[in-house]
Amino acid sequence: MHISLTTLDKYNKFVLKLHGCQEMSSFVEHTMYSLREIIPFENAVFFSVNPETGSFVSPFHIDIAEAAFDLYRDYYEKYDIYRDVVLSSRPVPTVDRCTDYMCFNKWQHNEHRADFLLKNNMYYLAGVQLLYGDALIGEISIHRKIGQENFSDAEMYLLSLLSEHIQAAFSKLRNTESYQEILSILKQAETGLCVFDRTCRCIFASGKADRYFLNMGKALYTKLEELCLKVIESPVMQASYSGTFYAGGALFRFQLITIADKDCNDIYMLCFDGIDSWQPVQQKQNLKLSERETEILRLVAKGYTNKQIADKLYISPETVKTHIKRIFVKTGVVSRTELAVRAIELIYGR
């Protein structure tokens, strides 16, 4: 497929600047405005996607009224059959064009199409799905109005090539944001604490973990990698894994839990300390937790979700939420991630 030298030059400049973006805001702005120079469009929007609900959030518009998103979210989203068709495809396409999926004669009677898309100059649609595995984490939707030409095969080919770079840069920045949120909490850890990603790469070590590594060398770090790899490669998903191990002639106890960052990417939090350092939760801190709250805190430390805790203790999820809110107040935490870290420290740490 022929690509002109002018377009190729724009493509190369787009990609080089894209991978140099250090912040999400500059990435989104560059992506949208520079994409328009390569593949012209009437208007467009960039969404992040809430991985838990699948809803669009944090829109960035070009030549679309900001109020349009509120209208879409509050009413028209439930009638968006084009989105349903694309996202129900397996595998979910990384790029799409409405004429490849929709029959216009039937689609014109759809309320979202007739009363929202067409009134906002969105006759032809093309999109880029940003995926993590099978999970949708972002989307770009570009549009042309009636009277303009549909997105051509050549343009869709270019969009497909660009989507690979957009996907890589977006995922990198989202991961950085997710890890920063978690790592800022973990810096306060009083135990040996390491966080590993899905490639078994250590992305964080607490101050105490660093001191252990300085004193005991590579043997300890290698053992922690082995423990993490055992969970990653296990055919059975384990939310929590605990036990003891020897390293450098010393006996350690550990707790490894699988948690998810805000994009639902699994990361592995491994808390460890010398065997003599581990004490029961309320022997050392007078938190005045009830027996039920202590029980729930132990399950949080093992990586249980609210539903799993409810099933385990034969209580309702709402009751679990109530107990966790009280634990938040008593422990002084403000997020579920911070509570998971605090739970491990309180139950197993110094």
N, C-alpha and C positions, 0 to 999 in steps of 0.2 A: 504494500500500500504506500503510495507516494506521500511524502511529507516535505513541504518546501523548506528551503534553507532558512527563511525568515522564521517559520514556525519552529524549526529545530533549535534555532538560537534562543527563542523565547522559552522553549521547553527546558533547555539546559540552564538558563538563568533562573527559571522557576525552581528547578530541583536543587540547585546549589544554595539558593537563599532559604529554601524550605528547610533543609537539614541544618542550617545555621541558626534557626529560631531557638531561643532559649526560654521563651515564655509562651503560654498558650494564647494570650491575646494577640501577640505579634504573629504567631503561626496562623491563626484563624484569619486575621486581616490580610496577610500576605496571600494565603491560599485562595481566598475568595476574589480579591481584586486582580491578582495575577492570572488566575484561571480564566477570568473574563477576557483577557488579552489573547489567550490561546484558543478558547472555545467561546465565542461571543454568546451572550444571553441577555434577556430582557431584565430579569430580576432573579434573586437567589436567596437561599437561607442555609446557614450552617447550624446544626443542632448537636449538642451532646445528648446522650440517652441515659436515663436512669436505669441501671442494669436490673434493679429489683422490680420496677413497675413497667419498664419498656416505654415510658412516656418521654417525649421530647422535653429537654430543658436547655437553658442558657442559649437562646437563639441569637444568631448574628445575621442581620438582614442587609441586603443590598436592594434598594429601590422597592421595598415593601414596607408599608406602614407597620409600626411596632404593634399597634392595636390588633393587627391581623392575627398575630400569634395567640394573643389572649382569646380571640374569637375561635380560633382553631382548637385550642386546648379545651375551652369551656364547652364547645358545642360540636364542631365539625369533625373532630378527631374520630369519634365513634362511627362516622359515616365514610371514613377514608378507606375505601375498598382497594384502591391501588396499592397502598402501603401493605394492606393485609395480604394481597396476592404476592407481592415481591417477597415479604418476610416469611411467607409460608412455603416458599420454594426451597428445595433441598438439593444441593447446598444453597444458602442465601447468596445471591449474586453480588459481586463486589461493585459492579456498575449495572445500571438498568436504564431503560428508555420506555416510556409509557406505551408507545406504539408496538412494542414487542410483547406486551402483556394484556392490553386492554382493547376491547371492541368499542370504538367510539360511539356507534349507534346505541348501544346499551348503556354505556358509561354516561352519556349526556343526560340521562334521567336520574343519575345519582345526585343527591342533595349537595354533597361535598364538591362534586365536579361543577354542577350548575350554579350554585349560589356562592361558592367560595373561590375555587380555582379560576374560573373564567372571569369573574368580577375583579380578580387581582392580576389579570394579564398572564395567566398560567395555562396556556393551551397545550403546548408540548412540554413534557417533563423529562428530565434525565437526572440520574442520581448516582452517588457514590455511597456505598455502605461501608462503614469502618467497623471491623469485627475483631473480637478477641475470642479465638476458637469459633464457636457458633453463636456467641453472644454479640448482639449489636451494641456498640458503645458510642457511635457517632454517625451522623449522616449529612451529606451535602445534597441539596436539591436545587437544580438550575432549571430555568423556565424560559420559554419563548411564547409570544402572544400570537393570536390569530393574524394571519397575513405573513408571518415570518416562516422560514423553512424549518422543517423538523431537523433534529440532530442527525447528522449523516453517519454512515458506517465509519467513515474515516475519523470523524470527531469522536465517535464512541471508542474507536481503537486508541486514539490519543488519551481519552479519559481513562481507559483501562490501564495504560502505561503509567499515567500520572497517579492513579489511585494507589499503586503499590508504594510510591514514595510518600504520599499523603498518609497512608495507613501506618507506615513505619515511624514517621515523625510524630504523628498524633499519639500513637501508643507509647512512644518514649516519653513524651511530655506528660501524659496521663499517669504513667507509672511513677515518674519523678514526683508529681503532685501527691499521689497516693502514699508513696513511701515517706515523703517529708512530713505528712500529717502524722503518720504512725511513729516515725523515728524521733520526732520532737517529744513524744510521750515517753518513748523507751530510754531516752537519754537520762531520765531520772531513776532508772532501775538501780536497786541496791544489790542485786544478785548478779552472778554471771549470766549474761543474756545475749544471745545472738539471733539474728533474723536471716533466714536463707530464702532465696527466690526459687522458682521451679527448676532452675538449672543447677541448683545446689551451690550457688554463689552467695557468699556472705555479704549482705548489704548493710549490716549494722552489727556492732559489738559494743556493749556497755563498757563503762570505765573499769568495772571489776573484771569483766571478761578479758579486757586488754591486759590487766595486771596478771591474771592467770597465765595468759599466753606468754608474757615476758618471763615469768618465773618457770614455766613448764615446757615452753618451746612448742615445736610442731606436733608432738605426739598428742597433745590435748586437742588442737584444732583438727587434726586428722580424724580423731575419734568422733568429734562432733559432726564432721562431714559424713562419716559413715552412718551415724544415727539418722541424720536427715535424709540421706540417700535411701536408707531402708524404708522410710515412710513414702518417699516420692515414688519408688519403684514397686511398692506393694500393690498387688492386684486388688486388694480390699482397701477402700478409703478409710483412713483412721483419723478421727478428729483429735484424738489425744493418745499419747504414747509415753510411758514413763518407766523408770527402772534405775539401775545403778551401773556404773562402769569404772574400770581402772584406767588411769592414764598417768604416766610419769611416777608410778609407785604410789599414787594417792587414789582413794576411793571417792567417787562422786555419785551424787544422786541427780537425776534430771527429769524434766517434764517437757515434752515437745507437743505443741498444739498447732493445728492447722487453722489459720484464720484467713479472711479475705479482705483485700483492700477495697476501696470504694468502687473499683471496677470489677469486683468479684474475681480477681486473680488470686489464686492460692499462694500464700507465703507461709513460712514455717518459723515459729517462734520457739526457741530452745532455751529453757532456763536451767541453769546448773549451778551447783555449789558443792563444797566439801561436805562430806556426810555428817560431820559434827555440827554444821551450821544450820541444819534444817530443824525448824521448830513448828509446833502446831499454831494455828492462826491466832487464837486469842490468849495464848500464854504471854505473848510479848507486846500486844497492843490492845488496849482496852477500848474496843470499838463498840461494845455493847450490842453485838449482833445477836439476834434471836437464833434458836436452834435451826429454824427453817431457813433463815437468811444465810447462816453458815453453810447449810447443806446446798443451797443454790449457788453460793459463791464457789464452792468446790467444783460444782458442775460447770460453771463459767470458766474456771481455770482449766477444765478438761476440753474446752472448746464446744460445749453443748449450745445449741440455739434455744430460744425461748420455748419453741414447740417441743423440742427434745426433752427439755427440763420438765415441761408440763406432763409429758407422757411418762417420764421416769418417776415423777413424784405423785402422779395421779391427781393433778390439780389443773385448773384451766390456764391457758396462756395469759389471760388478763390478770390472774392472781400472780403469775410469775412476773409480769410487768410491774405490778404494784410492789412486790418484794424488791425488785431490782432498783426501782426508783428510790426506795428507802436505803438500799445499800449505797447508791450513788451519793446520797446525802451524808451517810455515816463515814464513807471512805474518802469523800471529797473529790470524786472523779466526775467528769462531764461527758464522757463518751463510752460506748461499748468496748472499743479497742483499749482505752485507758483502764477500764474495769478489768478486762482480761489480763492485762499486765499486772495490775494491782492485786488481782486475785492470786496469781501465781506467787508474787512476792509475799503476800500475807500468809498463804497456806504453806508454801514450800521454801520461802526465802529467809534471809536473815532478819 
